[in-house]
């Protein structure tokens, strides 16, 4: 089934990690994809793996001009834009307020919010006219940190809460012409860059350790892969499946919202034994 046949998608941060998985799934669903990513090396690798089905623009989401160039690439190559996906972001590696110096708080706030929030707003501004013309949609990658604490430090958590508010406000402002939604994934064992202001731009995300320990903290008992998450973005991009939704954020997080306050991350570990006794 090709739910996105001949649809034109623009995604930021699409050359690696979760973004790459979304790009791959979009293409499998029949879409044409343009990626805006700041890594030339990652874009080159993406092109080698996927080929001519994807077009890459190297740029920074903090730049309005780079976002506008990516939209122009969609219009020049395909004559339209159907969906803009804001996905580029950085993580703060759980940096707490107490451990940040006053200077680090300011510089890291500026960097993280400019990428995680302003980057999304720049994309929305650059793509609005084209999406209004096509009656298209915007999708923004949130995080379970947009709803719960401890998915990052104070700055990351605040940025993702800001994205939730941004989605709802833009959905209001752009209705009825453009749908605006979000997908909030949970833990992912993939590459996540940290703030340069904290010297974390080359940090290694502890993906292997998290995967090995997933049964102890993920209610579904496993670390969900980027490929397994990607269907959420397909759903919101689909013109057939997603007619009613705008201002909606999908908590697509492996069940963190149902962990409760107990010592275990789920209540069904002894379910089979219970059923056998009844």
Secondary structure as UniProt FT lines:
FT   TURN            3..6
FT   STRAND          8..12
FT   HELIX           17..28
FT   TURN            29..30
FT   STRAND          32..37
FT   HELIX           40..50
FT   HELIX           51..53
FT   STRAND          54..58
FT   TURN            61..62
FT   HELIX           64..78
FT   STRAND          83..86
FT   TURN            93..94
FT   TURN            97..99
FT   HELIX           102..113
FT   HELIX           114..118
FT   HELIX           119..134
FT   STRAND          137..141
FT   HELIX           144..146
FT   TURN            149..150
FT   HELIX           154..174
FT   TURN            175..177
FT   STRAND          179..185
FT   HELIX           196..198
FT   TURN            201..202
FT   HELIX           207..212
FT   HELIX           214..216
FT   TURN            219..220
FT   HELIX           226..229
FT   HELIX           231..237
FT   TURN            239..241
FT   STRAND          249..252
FT   HELIX           256..258
FT   TURN            269..270
FT   HELIX           271..277
//
